[in-house]
Amino acid sequence: MLNHSNNKTIGLFLLVLSVLASLSSALTASSIADCPALPARSGPAGVHDLRPDDIKVVAALGDSIMAGFALEGINDGPGGTGILNLSAITEFRGKSWGIGGDDGAITLANFVKHYNSSLEGPAVGKHLVFLCGDDENCNYRHPDIDILNAAISGGIAKTLNAELDYLIPRMMQLPNVNFATDWKMITIQIGSNDQCASCGDNTADVTVEAYGNYVEAAIERIRSNVPRVIVNLVGTFNVSGVYDLTMGQEYCRPLFNQPDWILNRILCECFRGSEEDRANMDTLSAQYSAKLHEIYQKYNAQQHDGFAIAYTPATNLNIGGLPLETLSNVDCFHPGIRAHEWVSKIYCPTEDDRIRID
């Protein structure tokens, strides 16, 4: 449970199944469709009284995790095509844990949609991966697929501003949304690529101070330009755990059968360095999370009409202790479909069915 400093309950949806009619039935539900209904009411009294059925718009910012890159892995079975399978370079946006809207996908967006069938913004479908610079206008988007998933594969905190360049106008264009009055949720998950870039020659954009400044600037831009919005800020986790978990694993397709020749060693620069480099990644991740919590506390110490921020830490997530199959076998770096589903489902109600903000 996260507690608000003034004890105002925010019946967020953040972890989505808040204010349930029956907690026990929710915990034993076999599908989203089995989640119990919410009791009827006339509507929220304000941002600190939101429920899942009050949310009309969901959106997301982030990197390749939020983009759903490679989450279906490579199929070597009948009909599979090995490493040439297009799944290896595809973003499955409709199944992304935070913003996917494909039918039957286990995602945060679909949990919210269960309570508000008119929800707008979830991504649907898939497309080939695209990469965009942090200070350029990205012309390779697929607005009819991405919808309000503004995540960019390869993104770092600095990229959030470019993502908002797409997100805010796209949100305003949605035909069934009243931008001024509808309640919105924007999930932000960023920091994995920042950790991996901390071993390079140019680290100015991934220092703790730079990371915090970029994230805070994005949140302030949202506060200033998006009415009636709650920001769902997700903490960073220790990416370094992937290194030992995947060492020598056949599942990870090591090149030329060399145990440390795995694609994640290419994708994460610090994986090509020393044990000290990976330890420094963990330190940086903890500092990033501390900075996110600091930003969160700063905004919650202020009074904002129609704006709130929630923070979900991920520092206790032990990547090295996860089953190997939770990673995509494309690169043993990105989360696979099981991981995306698991992350969406860890957002469960507490014993009193309420979620609060500290």
C-alpha positions as CSV (number, residue, x, y, z in Angstrom):
1,M,0.0,0.0,0.0
2,L,1.2,3.5,-0.8
3,N,-0.1,6.2,1.6
4,H,-0.9,9.8,0.7
5,S,0.6,12.4,3.1
6,N,-2.9,13.7,3.8
7,N,-4.5,10.3,3.7
8,K,-6.6,11.1,0.7
9,T,-7.5,7.8,-0.9
10,I,-7.0,7.7,-4.7
11,G,-9.0,4.9,-6.0
12,L,-6.7,4.8,-8.9
13,F,-6.6,1.9,-11.2
14,L,-2.9,2.2,-11.0
15,L,-2.6,-1.3,-9.9
16,V,-6.0,-1.5,-11.5
17,L,-8.2,-3.8,-9.4
18,S,-8.9,-1.2,-6.7
19,V,-12.2,-0.8,-4.9
20,L,-13.4,-4.3,-5.9
21,A,-16.7,-5.6,-4.8
22,S,-15.0,-8.9,-3.7
23,L,-11.3,-9.2,-3.2
24,S,-11.4,-13.0,-3.0
25,S,-13.1,-13.4,-6.3
26,A,-10.6,-11.0,-7.9
27,L,-7.6,-13.1,-6.7
28,T,-9.1,-16.3,-8.1
29,A,-10.4,-14.9,-11.4
30,S,-9.1,-16.9,-14.3
31,S,-9.4,-14.0,-16.8
32,I,-9.9,-10.3,-16.9
33,A,-13.5,-10.9,-17.9
34,D,-14.1,-12.6,-14.5
35,C,-13.1,-9.6,-12.5
36,P,-16.0,-8.4,-10.3
37,A,-18.0,-5.3,-11.1
38,L,-17.6,-2.0,-9.2
39,P,-20.5,-0.6,-7.3
40,A,-22.4,2.2,-9.1
41,R,-21.8,5.8,-8.3
42,S,-22.3,9.2,-9.9
43,G,-18.6,9.9,-10.6
44,P,-15.4,11.1,-9.0
45,A,-15.1,14.1,-6.7
46,G,-11.7,14.9,-8.2
47,V,-8.3,13.4,-9.0
48,H,-8.0,11.8,-5.5
49,D,-11.3,9.9,-6.0
50,L,-10.6,8.1,-9.3
51,R,-11.6,4.5,-10.0
52,P,-10.9,2.4,-13.1
53,D,-14.2,3.2,-14.6
54,D,-13.5,6.9,-14.4
55,I,-10.5,6.6,-16.7
56,K,-11.4,7.4,-20.3
57,V,-7.8,7.6,-21.8
58,V,-4.7,5.6,-21.2
59,A,-1.2,6.5,-22.7
60,A,2.4,5.5,-22.2
61,L,6.0,6.7,-22.5
62,G,9.1,4.6,-22.3
63,D,11.5,2.5,-24.2
64,S,11.5,-0.9,-26.0
65,I,9.9,-2.6,-23.0
66,M,6.8,-0.4,-23.2
67,A,7.0,-0.8,-27.0
68,G,6.6,-4.6,-26.6
69,F,9.8,-5.3,-28.7
70,A,10.4,-9.0,-29.4
71,L,8.0,-10.1,-26.7
72,E,6.8,-13.1,-28.7
73,G,10.3,-14.5,-29.3
74,I,11.4,-16.7,-32.2
75,N,9.6,-19.9,-33.1
76,D,11.9,-22.7,-34.2
77,G,9.1,-25.2,-34.3
78,P,6.9,-26.2,-37.3
79,G,6.5,-23.1,-39.5
80,G,9.3,-21.3,-37.7
81,T,12.0,-19.5,-39.6
82,G,14.8,-19.2,-37.1
83,I,16.6,-16.0,-36.7
84,L,15.2,-14.6,-39.9
85,N,11.7,-14.6,-38.3
86,L,10.3,-11.1,-38.4
87,S,9.3,-11.5,-34.7
88,A,13.0,-10.7,-34.0
89,I,12.5,-7.1,-35.2
90,T,8.9,-6.5,-34.3
91,E,7.2,-4.4,-31.6
92,F,4.1,-6.1,-30.3
93,R,2.5,-3.0,-29.1
94,G,-0.9,-4.5,-28.6
95,K,0.5,-6.8,-25.9
96,S,2.7,-4.4,-24.1
97,W,2.1,-4.7,-20.3
98,G,1.1,-1.1,-19.7
99,I,-0.7,0.0,-22.9
100,G,-1.6,-3.1,-25.0
101,G,-5.2,-3.3,-26.2
102,D,-5.2,-6.5,-28.2
103,D,-8.2,-8.7,-27.5
104,G,-7.4,-11.2,-24.8
105,A,-4.0,-9.6,-23.9
106,I,-3.3,-9.4,-20.2
107,T,-2.3,-5.8,-19.8
108,L,-2.9,-2.8,-17.5
109,A,-4.9,-1.1,-20.3
110,N,-7.2,-4.1,-20.7
111,F,-7.8,-4.3,-16.9
112,V,-9.0,-0.7,-17.1
113,K,-11.0,-1.4,-20.2
114,H,-12.9,-4.1,-18.3
115,Y,-14.3,-1.3,-16.1
116,N,-14.7,1.3,-18.9
117,S,-15.6,-0.2,-22.3
118,S,-15.3,3.2,-23.9
119,L,-11.6,3.4,-23.0
120,E,-9.4,5.2,-25.6
121,G,-5.6,5.0,-26.2
122,P,-4.5,1.4,-26.0
123,A,-2.2,0.2,-28.8
124,V,-3.4,-2.5,-31.1
125,G,-1.4,-4.9,-33.3
126,K,2.3,-4.9,-34.2
127,H,4.8,-3.4,-36.6
128,L,8.5,-3.5,-37.3
129,V,10.7,-1.8,-34.8
130,F,11.7,1.8,-35.4
131,L,14.4,3.9,-33.8
132,C,14.3,7.7,-33.5
133,G,16.8,10.2,-32.1
134,D,16.0,12.0,-28.9
135,D,15.9,15.5,-30.6
136,E,14.3,14.7,-33.9
137,N,10.8,14.4,-35.3
138,C,10.1,10.7,-35.7
139,N,8.5,10.1,-39.0
140,Y,8.3,6.3,-38.7
141,R,5.4,5.9,-36.3
142,H,2.3,4.0,-37.0
143,P,-0.4,6.1,-35.3
144,D,-3.2,3.6,-36.1
145,I,-1.3,0.9,-34.2
146,D,0.6,2.8,-31.6
147,I,-2.4,5.0,-30.7
148,L,-1.2,6.5,-27.4
149,N,1.8,4.3,-26.9
150,A,4.5,6.9,-27.5
151,A,7.4,4.6,-26.4
152,I,10.5,4.5,-28.6
153,S,12.8,1.5,-28.7
154,G,16.2,2.5,-27.6
155,G,14.8,5.4,-25.6
156,I,16.4,7.0,-22.6
157,A,15.0,9.6,-20.2
158,K,16.2,12.3,-22.6
159,T,13.9,10.8,-25.3
160,L,10.7,11.5,-23.2
161,N,10.3,15.0,-24.6
162,A,10.3,13.7,-28.2
163,E,7.8,11.1,-27.2
164,L,5.5,13.8,-25.8
165,D,5.8,15.6,-29.1
166,Y,3.9,12.7,-30.5
167,L,1.7,11.8,-27.6
168,I,0.0,15.1,-26.7
169,P,-1.2,16.0,-30.3
170,R,-2.2,12.4,-30.9
171,M,-4.3,12.5,-27.7
172,M,-6.0,15.7,-28.7
173,Q,-6.9,14.2,-32.1
174,L,-8.8,11.1,-30.8
175,P,-12.3,11.6,-32.0
176,N,-14.1,10.1,-29.0
177,V,-12.2,12.0,-26.4
178,N,-13.0,15.3,-24.7
179,F,-9.5,16.4,-24.1
180,A,-10.5,19.1,-21.6
181,T,-12.8,17.0,-19.4
182,D,-12.0,13.3,-19.7
183,W,-9.8,11.7,-17.1
184,K,-6.5,10.3,-18.4
185,M,-3.6,8.0,-17.1
186,I,-0.1,8.2,-18.5
187,T,2.3,5.4,-17.5
188,I,6.0,6.2,-17.6
189,Q,8.7,3.4,-17.5
190,I,12.2,4.5,-18.4
191,G,15.8,3.8,-17.3
192,S,17.0,0.5,-18.6
193,N,18.9,1.8,-21.5
194,D,20.2,4.7,-19.4
195,Q,21.8,2.1,-17.1
196,C,23.3,0.3,-20.1
197,A,24.7,3.5,-21.5
198,S,26.5,4.4,-18.3
199,C,29.7,2.6,-19.4
200,G,30.1,4.5,-22.6
201,D,32.3,7.5,-23.5
202,N,29.4,9.9,-23.5
203,T,27.5,9.6,-20.2
204,A,26.4,13.1,-19.7
205,D,22.7,12.3,-20.5
206,V,22.5,9.3,-18.1
207,T,23.9,10.7,-14.9
208,V,21.5,10.7,-12.0
209,E,21.0,14.5,-12.2
210,A,20.4,14.4,-16.0
211,Y,18.0,11.5,-15.7
212,G,16.0,13.2,-12.9
213,N,15.9,16.5,-14.9
214,Y,14.6,14.8,-18.0
215,V,11.9,12.8,-16.2
216,E,10.8,15.8,-14.2
217,A,10.6,18.0,-17.3
218,A,8.4,15.4,-19.0
219,I,6.1,15.3,-15.9
220,E,5.9,19.1,-15.8
221,R,5.1,19.2,-19.5
222,I,2.2,16.8,-18.9
223,R,1.0,18.7,-15.9
224,S,1.0,22.0,-17.8
225,N,-0.5,20.7,-21.1
226,V,-2.8,17.7,-20.3
227,P,-5.9,18.4,-18.1
228,R,-7.3,15.8,-15.8
229,V,-4.4,13.4,-15.7
230,I,-2.7,11.0,-13.4
231,V,0.9,10.0,-14.1
232,N,1.7,6.4,-13.2
233,L,5.5,6.5,-12.6
234,V,7.2,3.1,-12.6
235,G,10.6,2.7,-10.8
236,T,13.7,1.2,-12.3
237,F,15.1,-2.3,-11.8
238,N,18.6,-3.8,-11.8
239,V,19.1,-4.7,-15.5
240,S,22.5,-6.3,-14.6
241,G,20.7,-9.4,-13.3
242,V,20.2,-10.4,-16.9
243,Y,24.0,-11.0,-17.4
244,D,24.5,-13.9,-15.0
245,L,21.0,-15.3,-15.7
246,T,21.7,-15.8,-19.4
247,M,25.4,-16.9,-19.3
248,G,25.9,-20.0,-21.5
249,Q,22.1,-20.6,-21.8
250,E,21.2,-22.4,-25.1
251,Y,17.8,-20.7,-24.9
252,C,19.6,-17.4,-25.5
253,R,21.2,-18.6,-28.8
254,P,24.9,-17.9,-28.1
255,L,26.8,-17.3,-31.3
256,F,29.2,-20.0,-32.4
257,N,28.3,-21.8,-29.1
258,Q,30.4,-19.4,-27.1
259,P,28.7,-19.1,-23.7
260,D,29.2,-15.3,-23.4
261,W,28.4,-14.5,-27.1
262,I,24.7,-13.6,-26.5
263,L,22.9,-10.7,-28.2
264,N,22.3,-8.9,-24.9
265,R,26.0,-8.3,-24.6
266,I,25.8,-6.2,-27.7
267,L,22.6,-4.4,-26.7
268,C,23.9,-3.4,-23.2
269,E,27.3,-1.8,-23.3
270,C,28.0,-2.5,-19.7
271,F,27.6,-6.2,-20.3
272,R,30.8,-6.0,-22.3
273,G,32.7,-4.5,-19.4
274,S,33.7,-5.7,-16.0
275,E,31.9,-6.9,-12.9
276,E,32.5,-3.5,-11.5
277,D,30.7,-1.9,-14.4
278,R,27.6,-4.1,-13.7
279,A,27.8,-3.3,-10.0
280,N,27.8,0.4,-11.0
281,M,24.7,-0.2,-13.0
282,D,22.9,-1.4,-9.8
283,T,24.1,1.7,-7.9
284,L,22.8,3.9,-10.7
285,S,19.4,2.1,-10.8
286,A,19.0,2.7,-7.1
287,Q,19.9,6.3,-7.5
288,Y,17.4,6.7,-10.4
289,S,14.6,5.2,-8.3
290,A,15.5,7.5,-5.4
291,K,15.3,10.4,-7.9
292,L,11.9,9.2,-9.1
293,H,10.6,9.0,-5.6
294,E,11.9,12.5,-4.9
295,I,10.1,13.9,-7.9
296,Y,6.9,12.0,-6.8
297,Q,7.2,13.5,-3.3
298,K,7.7,17.0,-4.6
299,Y,4.5,16.9,-6.7
300,N,2.5,15.3,-3.9
301,A,3.6,18.1,-1.5
302,Q,1.9,20.5,-3.8
303,Q,-1.8,21.1,-4.5
304,H,-2.8,20.5,-8.1
305,D,-6.3,20.6,-9.5
306,G,-6.8,17.8,-11.9
307,F,-3.3,16.4,-11.7
308,A,-1.7,13.7,-9.5
309,I,1.3,11.4,-9.6
310,A,1.7,7.8,-8.3
311,Y,5.0,6.0,-7.9
312,T,5.5,2.2,-8.0
313,P,9.0,1.1,-7.0
314,A,10.6,-1.8,-8.7
315,T,13.9,-2.0,-6.8
316,N,12.9,-5.3,-5.1
317,L,12.4,-7.0,-8.5
318,N,15.1,-9.7,-8.7
319,I,15.8,-10.2,-12.4
320,G,18.4,-12.9,-11.7
321,G,15.8,-15.0,-9.9
322,L,13.2,-15.1,-12.7
323,P,12.7,-18.1,-14.9
324,L,14.8,-17.8,-18.0
325,E,11.7,-18.2,-20.2
326,T,10.4,-14.8,-19.0
327,L,13.0,-13.2,-21.3
328,S,12.5,-13.1,-25.1
329,N,14.7,-15.7,-26.8
330,V,15.4,-13.1,-29.5
331,D,18.1,-11.5,-27.4
332,C,17.6,-12.7,-23.7
333,F,17.4,-9.0,-22.8
334,H,13.9,-7.9,-23.5
335,P,11.0,-9.3,-21.5
336,G,8.9,-11.9,-23.2
337,I,5.1,-12.3,-23.2
338,R,5.2,-14.1,-19.8
339,A,7.0,-11.2,-18.2
340,H,4.7,-8.6,-19.7
341,E,1.7,-10.5,-18.4
342,W,3.3,-10.9,-15.0
343,V,4.1,-7.3,-14.6
344,S,0.5,-6.3,-15.5
345,K,-0.8,-8.7,-12.9
346,I,1.4,-7.6,-10.0
347,Y,-0.7,-4.5,-9.8
348,C,-3.1,-6.0,-7.3
349,P,-5.3,-4.5,-4.6
350,T,-4.1,-4.5,-1.0
351,E,-6.1,-6.2,1.8
352,D,-8.4,-3.2,2.1
353,D,-9.0,-2.9,-1.7
354,R,-7.6,0.6,-1.7
355,I,-4.5,2.2,-3.2
356,R,-3.1,5.3,-1.7
357,I,-0.4,7.8,-2.6
358,D,2.4,8.7,-0.3
